[in-house]
Amino acid sequence: MLPYVGVLITNLAAKLILVSKNPSKPQFNHYLFEAICCAIRAICKTDASAVLGFETTLFPVIQEILSNDVTEFLPYVFPSVVTVAGNSTR
């Protein structure tokens, strides 16, 4: 799984940007965030240096969601940030 981390997180972030413009499928949105958090936990458990990649890719997307006040995603955004921060070694 580690060789595909960049591709995985880039595609998940791209999908997150897309659905944040029209969050009309709550079940899909829930599982999208679940996939992101599972990827963070699984990959960072194996390679702690991958946290930087997650931060670099996901934080601009999360910032856009917060600045656009996508209220449907607020319950998911903060646990995602905590998952990334919890795996950080800094």
N, C-alpha and C positions, 0 to 999 in steps of 0.2 A: 504494500500500500504506500510506503514511503516515497517511491519514485514518482507517484502520481499525485502527491499532495498539492503541488502548485496548480495542476489542472483541476483537481477536485474543488479546491477552495475558490478558485477563480470562477468556475462554473456555478457554484453555489451562490457566490456573491452577485454574479450577473443575474441569476434567477431572482435573487432577493431584491435587486434594484427594479427588475421588471414587475414583480408582483406588488412592490410597495406603491407603485403608481395607481393600482386598482386592486386593493386587497379584498376581493370578492369571494374567495374560497378559503374560509377559516381553517378547515381541516388540512388543506394543502399547506397553508402558511405555518400551521403548528408543526407539521412533519418536516417542513423545510428548516425551521429553527432547530428541531430535534436532530436532524442530520448534521447541521453545522456544529452543534454542541457535542455530539457523539464523535465527530471527526476531530474536534479540538482535543477532547479527552484522550481518545485512542492514540492519536499521533504524538501529542505532547508527552504522553507517558513513555513512548519509545524514544522520541527525539525532542528534548527540551528546547533546542534552538529553533524549532518550528514555530514557537510562539510569536516570534518577530514577523514571520510571514503572515500569520493569522491577523496580527495587529495591523500590519500594513495593508492587507486586503480588505478586512472587515470594518475597521474603524471609520474610514471615509463613508462607507455605506450606512453604517449605524448613525453617523453624524447627520447624513442627509435625511434619514428617517426621522430623527429627532427634530431637526430644523423644519421639516415639512409637517411635523405634528401628525404623523400617521398613528392615530390612537389605537388602531387594531394591533399594532406591533409592539406597543409599549410593554405589555406583559412578557414579551419574549426578548426584547432588546437588552434589558438590564441583566437577566440571567446569563445571556450570551457574553456580555462584557465581564461579568464575574467569572465565568468559566475560563475566559482568556487570561484574566488577571490572576486567577487562582493557579494557573499553570506557569506563570512567569517566574523566573528565577531572580529577577531584579528586585 
